[in-house]
Amino acid sequence: MDKEHQLRCYSYKKKQQYYAVCIDLTLIDEGATLEAARTNLQENVLGYLECVSKNGTMKQFFPRKAPFAFRLHYYWVRLLATLFPQFVKATLFEFRVPQGDLRCA
């Protein structure tokens, strides 16, 4: 079985907008619905990985660690979702990328 990279992500609602964040690549997207935000993020992640793979810069830009505030927010959401799942309006999810898809040019 090929090794996979798991990209940690989460989504949340702020006012009337939904946001999806990948903390392993420092990417964020928004959408009118939770599903739209997640779809936008997935397209952004795949486009980013394709770009750094084609340019031969994979080792420099993958993974790309998020700023401390983003990581802190992720772990705060994770803690709250674990302790109070019925009250938290955020979801944690992962994108799994097979290592074979991450070729260095």
One Martini backbone bead per residue (centre of mass of N, CA, C, O) as a GRO file, in nm:
protein
  105
    1MET     BB    1   0.096   0.036   0.023
    2ASP     BB    2   0.069   0.354  -0.008
    3LYS     BB    3   0.168   0.637   0.104
    4GLU     BB    4   0.020   0.889   0.309
    5HIS     BB    5  -0.099   1.216   0.323
    6GLN     BB    6  -0.217   1.409   0.597
    7LEU     BB    7  -0.438   1.677   0.584
    8ARG     BB    8  -0.515   1.918   0.802
    9CYS     BB    9  -0.860   2.010   0.871
   10TYR     BB   10  -1.108   2.283   0.881
   11SER     BB   11  -1.441   2.400   0.972
   12TYR     BB   12  -1.638   2.712   0.969
   13LYS     BB   13  -1.858   2.954   1.115
   14LYS     BB   14  -1.890   3.309   1.018
   15LYS     BB   15  -2.164   3.415   1.037
   16GLN     BB   16  -2.252   3.374   0.683
   17GLN     BB   17  -1.975   3.213   0.664
   18TYR     BB   18  -1.763   2.970   0.525
   19TYR     BB   19  -1.473   2.782   0.639
   20ALA     BB   20  -1.159   2.645   0.507
   21VAL     BB   21  -0.870   2.470   0.653
   22CYS     BB   22  -0.516   2.418   0.587
   23ILE     BB   23  -0.247   2.372   0.807
   24ASP     BB   24  -0.026   2.224   0.611
   25LEU     BB   25  -0.060   2.478   0.372
   26THR     BB   26  -0.190   2.752   0.423
   27LEU     BB   27  -0.513   2.725   0.358
   28ILE     BB   28  -0.804   2.921   0.245
   29ASP     BB   29  -1.166   2.902   0.233
   30GLU     BB   30  -1.484   2.989   0.089
   31GLY     BB   31  -1.851   2.976   0.151
   32ALA     BB   32  -2.200   2.948   0.160
   33THR     BB   33  -2.114   2.657   0.234
   34LEU     BB   34  -1.962   2.395   0.363
   35GLU     BB   35  -1.924   2.239   0.097
   36ALA     BB   36  -1.804   2.474  -0.066
   37ALA     BB   37  -1.555   2.522   0.108
   38ARG     BB   38  -1.438   2.234   0.080
   39THR     BB   39  -1.420   2.230  -0.228
   40ASN     BB   40  -1.237   2.476  -0.258
   41LEU     BB   41  -1.005   2.358  -0.092
   42GLN     BB   42  -0.950   2.108  -0.258
   43GLU     BB   43  -0.875   2.261  -0.518
   44ASN     BB   44  -0.644   2.421  -0.390
   45VAL     BB   45  -0.469   2.185  -0.301
   46LEU     BB   46  -0.435   2.049  -0.579
   47GLY     BB   47  -0.313   2.299  -0.719
   48TYR     BB   48  -0.072   2.334  -0.537
   49LEU     BB   49   0.056   2.051  -0.574
   50GLU     BB   50   0.086   2.072  -0.879
   51CYS     BB   51   0.270   2.321  -0.886
   52VAL     BB   52   0.509   2.217  -0.703
   53SER     BB   53   0.562   1.966  -0.873
   54LYS     BB   54   0.623   2.101  -1.154
   55ASN     BB   55   0.852   2.308  -1.023
   56GLY     BB   56   1.034   2.150  -0.805
   57THR     BB   57   0.917   2.255  -0.489
   58MET     BB   58   0.827   2.043  -0.278
   59LYS     BB   59   1.045   2.056  -0.048
   60GLN     BB   60   0.981   2.367   0.016
   61PHE     BB   61   0.624   2.347   0.005
   62PHE     BB   62   0.622   2.051   0.157
   63PRO     BB   63   0.519   2.143   0.399
   64ARG     BB   64   0.320   2.438   0.511
   65LYS     BB   65   0.328   2.602   0.784
   66ALA     BB   66   0.130   2.741   0.994
   67PRO     BB   67   0.051   2.968   1.183
   68PHE     BB   68   0.001   2.971   1.512
   69ALA     BB   69  -0.298   3.069   1.511
   70PHE     BB   70  -0.405   2.839   1.334
   71ARG     BB   71  -0.316   2.603   1.511
   72LEU     BB   72  -0.465   2.692   1.763
   73HIS     BB   73  -0.748   2.684   1.641
   74TYR     BB   74  -0.750   2.389   1.566
   75TYR     BB   75  -0.707   2.276   1.861
   76TRP     BB   76  -0.953   2.413   1.979
   77VAL     BB   77  -1.163   2.278   1.799
   78ARG     BB   78  -1.083   1.991   1.870
   79LEU     BB   79  -1.145   2.006   2.170
   80LEU     BB   80  -1.442   2.095   2.151
   81ALA     BB   81  -1.539   1.856   1.969
   82THR     BB   82  -1.474   1.643   2.188
   83LEU     BB   83  -1.632   1.766   2.441
   84PHE     BB   84  -1.869   1.944   2.244
   85PRO     BB   85  -2.027   1.837   1.974
   86GLN     BB   86  -2.321   1.977   2.005
   87PHE     BB   87  -2.189   2.295   1.999
   88VAL     BB   88  -2.006   2.272   1.759
   89LYS     BB   89  -1.943   2.474   1.448
   90ALA     BB   90  -1.732   2.236   1.362
   91THR     BB   91  -1.492   2.065   1.144
   92LEU     BB   92  -1.305   1.776   1.097
   93PHE     BB   93  -1.049   1.702   0.846
   94GLU     BB   94  -0.913   1.509   0.567
   95PHE     BB   95  -0.656   1.490   0.334
   96ARG     BB   96  -0.568   1.236   0.106
   97VAL     BB   97  -0.232   1.184  -0.023
   98PRO     BB   98  -0.064   1.019  -0.233
   99GLN     BB   99   0.271   0.995  -0.275
  100GLY     BB  100   0.264   0.946  -0.590
  101ASP     BB  101   0.138   1.246  -0.637
  102LEU     BB  102   0.435   1.352  -0.515
  103ARG     BB  103   0.626   1.474  -0.745
  104CYS     BB  104   0.948   1.549  -0.829
  105ALA     BB  105   1.080   1.737  -1.098
   0.00000   0.00000   0.00000
